[in-house]
Amino acid sequence: MTEIDIRKDRLATREEPESWGHNADWYSQHMEISRVNIDTTHGSIDVYIDGKPVVPRQKPKPKRYVLPMPGTEYHNAQMRGNAQYYAVKTDTNWRPDAIALGTDDAVEHGYTVTQADIDAAPDWVKVLTPAEVNDDE
């Protein structure tokens, strides 16, 4: 592990601390920034400031939805269960005829969409009631 001490003994070569937006009292109270540790023992770089890990911000994943078609539930003997049609987005268009044995099955088949997909969809898709799902792709 590599350890680096960063100190603000001299933040700048300027003679007047006020030129940086803070007065001399502020600098005297904040002389030491922190202790920074960079751990590269496992291949990736882990950074700690004052003993606390620095976690990079990750862009949140958009919520995912399935779009069940109302009034399309039926018993499917071949699939051995109660099936329903779902609206799905393909690369080029929307289809109203994807079949799944419930929400979990629809997620497994990749029938999920985002709110942005729904917003850009044809009107017949926008009137459907989306069901939010946990899609851990």
Secondary structure, DSSP 8 states (H G I E B T S, - for coil): -EEEEEE-TTS-S-S-GGGGTS-HHHHHHT-EEEEEEEE-TTSS-EEEETTEE----------EEEEE-TT--EEETTTTEEEEEEEEE-SS-EEEEEEESSHHHHHHTT--B-HHHHHTS-HHHHTS--EEE----
